[in-house]
Amino acid sequence: MKKLMDTKTILSEALHLRPAERLHLIELLTHSLSKPDEKIEQIWAVESEKRFKALEEGKVKTIPLKEIIQRYK
């Protein structure tokens, strides 16, 4: 059975890595926190297709960027 290390031990070990290895570790840890929820990704894919189709079919009105900027000045 593997012994779990506490945060201080992990940090101490990580600080012995070369800078490039520490950066890679940071990237891996960051990626582990931002894994997309596949169910939500699928829901958004379907929704975006619906919105694009509605736009193509003229079912929704677009607003020019200049007009939006004017509204919120």
C-alpha positions in Angstrom: 0.0 0.0 0.0 1.3 3.4 -0.9 1.9 5.9 1.8 0.1 9.2 1.2 2.3 12.3 1.5 1.1 15.6 3.0 1.2 18.9 1.2 4.4 20.1 2.9 6.2 16.9 1.9 5.0 17.1 -1.7 6.1 20.8 -1.9 9.5 20.0 -0.4 10.0 17.2 -3.0 8.7 19.4 -5.8 11.2 22.2 -5.0 14.0 19.8 -5.7 12.9 19.4 -9.3 14.4 21.4 -12.1 12.4 24.5 -13.1 11.1 22.9 -16.3 9.9 19.9 -14.3 8.2 22.1 -11.7 6.5 24.0 -14.6 5.3 20.7 -16.0 4.0 19.6 -12.6 2.1 22.9 -12.3 0.5 22.3 -15.8 -0.5 18.8 -14.8 -2.0 19.9 -11.5 -3.8 22.8 -13.2 -5.2 20.5 -15.9 -6.4 18.0 -13.2 -8.6 20.8 -11.7 -10.1 21.9 -15.0 -11.3 18.6 -16.5 -14.5 19.3 -18.4 -17.7 17.5 -17.3 -18.5 15.4 -20.4 -22.3 15.6 -19.7 -22.2 19.4 -19.5 -20.0 19.6 -22.6 -22.5 17.5 -24.5 -25.4 19.7 -23.4 -23.5 22.8 -24.5 -22.7 21.2 -27.9 -26.4 20.5 -28.5 -27.4 24.0 -27.4 -24.8 25.7 -29.5 -26.0 23.8 -32.6 -29.6 24.9 -31.8 -28.5 28.5 -31.5 -26.4 28.4 -34.7 -29.3 26.8 -36.6 -31.7 29.5 -35.3 -29.3 32.2 -36.4 -28.9 30.6 -39.9 -32.7 30.3 -40.3 -33.3 33.9 -39.3 -35.2 33.0 -36.2 -33.2 35.2 -33.9 -32.2 38.9 -34.3 -28.6 39.8 -34.1 -27.4 43.1 -32.6 -24.4 44.9 -34.0 -21.5 45.3 -31.6 -21.6 49.1 -31.9 -25.2 49.1 -30.6 -24.4 46.9 -27.7 -21.4 49.1 -26.7 -23.7 52.2 -26.9 -26.3 50.6 -24.6 -23.8 49.9 -21.8 -21.8 53.2 -21.9 
